[in-house]
Amino acid sequence: MLKTPEEFEASLRELHPTVYIKGNKVESVVDEPLLRPGVNAISVTYEYALLPEYKETMTAISHVTGRRVNRLLHINTSQDDLLKKLEMTRLLCRETGCAQRYLCHDALNALYENTNNTDLKYGTDYHVKFLNYLERVQDEDLTMCVAMTDAKGDRTKRPHEQHDPDLYLRIVDKNEDGIIVRGIKAIVTGAPYTHEIIVLPTRNMTFQDKDYAVSFAIPIDAPGIELVSRQAGRPGESGAPLTSRYGQATAQILFDDVFIPWDSVFLAGEWDFAGSLTESFATHHRVSCIGARAGLGDMLIGATAALAEANGLDPQKIGHVRNKIADLIKYVESFYACGVTAAVFGSETRAGNFIPDPIYSNIGKLLQGTHIYDMFRIVHDTSGGILVSSPYPEDMETPDIGERLNRYLQGREDIPTDYRISVARLLEDITASYQGGWYSVISISGGGSPEATRLEIMRKYDIEERKSLIEKITGV
Ligand SMILES: Cc1cc2nc3c(=O)[nH]c(=O)nc-3n(C[C@H](O)[C@H](O)[C@H](O)COP(=O)(O)OP(=O)(O)OC[C@H]3O[C@@H](n4cnc5c(N)ncnc54)[C@H](O)[C@@H]3O)c2cc1C
């Protein structure tokens, strides 16, 4: 059953995760002002799924149950599903900046594939357990955070080589009922205001790392789990039109010898399937990153053009402004086009679900992660200093002072000052505030560093085929 936003919040109230922010224990995540923008952003994924105009984009028929589910919990059964998921991500993120819940989709699809493949080699029963899990989260319309990134210690060393054995999450014990895990997952989006955690390995492993090859699901308030979170967005800031309303928290999740029943375990020691699970998740997730940043790009394009106009610089008439906005569009639509191509060239896995083409998924993510700075440069260059100097809303509303500011800060005669200032504040919010910095960091690092995507491109691209072409042309 699709939940309403109200039911989503009510379901969070039934959970009691241990969450700390700035040294304080959070009594209720739904009532915590510092987390409110995060709850709001995820609520939009519930709201949109119920709107008739978004039904096809936001929902799908589950091939497991035959029931309509939120597309963010759907297993892709075609290239069209891949495409719709990309469109959905853009749609959600042009409203919220970052809707976070797409991570669920990416992890569920990766687990669908990998549990099947692990069973084929090892005769395990992970896939059946996963299907039971999938059916439950689809039917209850849950939101899961995805905990992949480990603390990782010295980056040049494998998990078992680290000076402290707990720098990657690991299995410390197993018994007939389940496994016991210890360690930390270091950057987890939205964790405090989700229902469950899906844990994935963060890299490929060797036999010596087998205790680190672990994947499972666990309720967010399970015993032994503690979250150290940061605020979501810029709650309470009057000059933050987007991020006071919508934001994204990240949390460190500490696992202090946490028991996971076998029913919820999807990988436990099959070290040679850790890498494929990570890779499959990354391939799906990088397309999500593309869709998410295209949504942000929509805001940047619209606001940059609007502010230029308010400054009297018609983007269709003033040559350099036209060129800059055309470049902004070029960046956004070129990485989005890679997302489309990744979906269209998507293929069926051995498990029967569909995965985006990895080369275009990685190229799109690489373009998005590296061009974010070019995009912000264009915004800053085109907008001028008003971007960081517009008065606070309270000052604009102060009698006398406000009226004078309103008069002097007008740009083009037929465009109200209020409009000019509001657009400038939005651009400051998403490119030049604490959140602006945050958006550039999530763009470059979220979903994997540029180097990680380059490595994938070089691993997957058929350079030998290109070399054979040269032999054919030169004849040597
Ligand atoms: C806002 C935000 C939200 C995120 N949300 C989530 C989430 O929900 N779930 C999740 O699991 N993760 C999440 N991440 C984590 C993200 O996937 C990682 O940041 C990313 O994979 C990079 O890992 P890292 O931060 O540990 O950086 P590092 O791996 O330390 O990378 C830093 C630099 O070091 C380089 N480097 C790393 N290792 C080596 C090596 N062995 N040799 C040479 N160079 C190396 C990298 O290429 C990069 O240039 C999030 C990140 C951000 C910023």
The ligand as an SDF file (V2000), in Angstrom:
LIG
                    3D

 53 58  0  0  0  0  0  0  0  0999 V2000
   26.7980   14.2000    0.8250 C   0  0  0  0  0  0  0  0  0  0  0  0
   27.2080   12.7840    0.6710 C   0  0  0  0  0  0  0  0  0  0  0  0
   26.2740   11.7760    0.8540 C   0  0  0  0  0  0  0  0  0  0  0  0
   26.6570   10.4430    0.7870 C   0  0  0  0  0  0  0  0  0  0  0  0
   25.7280    9.4650    1.0300 N   0  0  0  0  0  0  0  0  0  0  0  0
   26.1260    8.1750    1.1120 C   0  0  0  0  0  0  0  0  0  0  0  0
   25.2050    7.1430    1.4630 C   0  0  0  0  0  0  0  0  0  0  0  0
   24.0120    7.3830    1.6410 O   0  0  0  0  0  0  0  0  0  0  0  0
   25.6690    5.8860    1.5990 N   0  0  0  0  0  0  0  0  0  0  0  0
   26.9760    5.5590    1.3970 C   0  0  0  0  0  0  0  0  0  0  0  0
   27.3240    4.4000    1.5380 O   0  0  0  0  0  0  0  0  0  0  0  0
   27.8740    6.5080    1.0430 N   0  0  0  0  0  0  0  0  0  0  0  0
   27.4850    7.7930    0.9000 C   0  0  0  0  0  0  0  0  0  0  0  0
   28.3870    8.7660    0.5450 N   0  0  0  0  0  0  0  0  0  0  0  0
   29.7840    8.3950    0.4290 C   0  0  0  0  0  0  0  0  0  0  0  0
   30.3710    8.4040   -0.9600 C   0  0  0  0  0  0  0  0  0  0  0  0
   30.0010    7.2570   -1.6690 O   0  0  0  0  0  0  0  0  0  0  0  0
   31.8740    8.5130   -0.7480 C   0  0  0  0  0  0  0  0  0  0  0  0
   32.1340    9.8310   -0.2860 O   0  0  0  0  0  0  0  0  0  0  0  0
   32.6920    8.2010   -1.9910 C   0  0  0  0  0  0  0  0  0  0  0  0
   32.5500    6.8600   -2.3540 O   0  0  0  0  0  0  0  0  0  0  0  0
   34.1650    8.5050   -1.7470 C   0  0  0  0  0  0  0  0  0  0  0  0
   34.6190    7.8460   -0.5980 O   0  0  0  0  0  0  0  0  0  0  0  0
   35.3270    8.6720    0.5740 P   0  0  0  0  0  0  0  0  0  0  0  0
   34.4640    9.7960    0.9660 O   0  0  0  0  0  0  0  0  0  0  0  0
   35.7220    7.7060    1.6320 O   0  0  0  0  0  0  0  0  0  0  0  0
   36.5830    9.3000   -0.0940 O   0  0  0  0  0  0  0  0  0  0  0  0
   37.9740    8.6120   -0.3970 P   0  0  0  0  0  0  0  0  0  0  0  0
   37.7640    7.2020   -0.8300 O   0  0  0  0  0  0  0  0  0  0  0  0
   38.8810    8.8580    0.7460 O   0  0  0  0  0  0  0  0  0  0  0  0
   38.4380    9.4240   -1.6580 O   0  0  0  0  0  0  0  0  0  0  0  0
   39.1240   10.6700   -1.5700 C   0  0  0  0  0  0  0  0  0  0  0  0
   40.1340   10.7430   -2.6980 C   0  0  0  0  0  0  0  0  0  0  0  0
   41.1050    9.7110   -2.5160 O   0  0  0  0  0  0  0  0  0  0  0  0
   41.2030    8.9240   -3.7040 C   0  0  0  0  0  0  0  0  0  0  0  0
   41.5100    7.5350   -3.3150 N   0  0  0  0  0  0  0  0  0  0  0  0
   40.7710    6.7360   -2.4890 C   0  0  0  0  0  0  0  0  0  0  0  0
   41.3630    5.5330   -2.3510 N   0  0  0  0  0  0  0  0  0  0  0  0
   42.4830    5.5550   -3.0950 C   0  0  0  0  0  0  0  0  0  0  0  0
   43.5290    4.6170   -3.3540 C   0  0  0  0  0  0  0  0  0  0  0  0
   43.5150    3.4060   -2.8200 N   0  0  0  0  0  0  0  0  0  0  0  0
   44.5280    4.9910   -4.1800 N   0  0  0  0  0  0  0  0  0  0  0  0
   44.5460    6.2250   -4.7390 C   0  0  0  0  0  0  0  0  0  0  0  0
   43.5960    7.1710   -4.5260 N   0  0  0  0  0  0  0  0  0  0  0  0
   42.5860    6.8290   -3.7030 C   0  0  0  0  0  0  0  0  0  0  0  0
   39.8510    9.0590   -4.3930 C   0  0  0  0  0  0  0  0  0  0  0  0
   39.8950    8.7880   -5.7710 O   0  0  0  0  0  0  0  0  0  0  0  0
   39.5440   10.5170   -4.0930 C   0  0  0  0  0  0  0  0  0  0  0  0
   40.1770   11.3330   -5.0130 O   0  0  0  0  0  0  0  0  0  0  0  0
   28.0040   10.1150    0.5270 C   0  0  0  0  0  0  0  0  0  0  0  0
   28.9270   11.1320    0.2890 C   0  0  0  0  0  0  0  0  0  0  0  0
   28.5490   12.4470    0.3620 C   0  0  0  0  0  0  0  0  0  0  0  0
   29.5800   13.5080    0.1410 C   0  0  0  0  0  0  0  0  0  0  0  0
  1  2  1  0
  2  3  1  0
  2 52  2  0
  3  4  2  0
  4  5  1  0
  4 50  1  0
  5  6  2  0
  6  7  1  0
  6 13  1  0
  7  8  2  0
  7  9  1  0
  9 10  1  0
 10 11  2  0
 10 12  1  0
 12 13  2  0
 13 14  1  0
 14 15  1  0
 14 50  1  0
 15 16  1  0
 16 17  1  0
 16 18  1  0
 18 19  1  0
 18 20  1  0
 20 21  1  0
 20 22  1  0
 22 23  1  0
 23 24  1  0
 24 25  2  0
 24 26  1  0
 24 27  1  0
 27 28  1  0
 28 29  2  0
 28 30  1  0
 28 31  1  0
 31 32  1  0
 32 33  1  0
 33 34  1  0
 33 48  1  0
 34 35  1  0
 35 36  1  0
 35 46  1  0
 36 37  1  0
 36 45  1  0
 37 38  2  0
 38 39  1  0
 39 40  1  0
 39 45  2  0
 40 41  1  0
 40 42  2  0
 42 43  1  0
 43 44  2  0
 44 45  1  0
 46 47  1  0
 46 48  1  0
 48 49  1  0
 50 51  2  0
 51 52  1  0
 52 53  1  0
M  END
$$$$
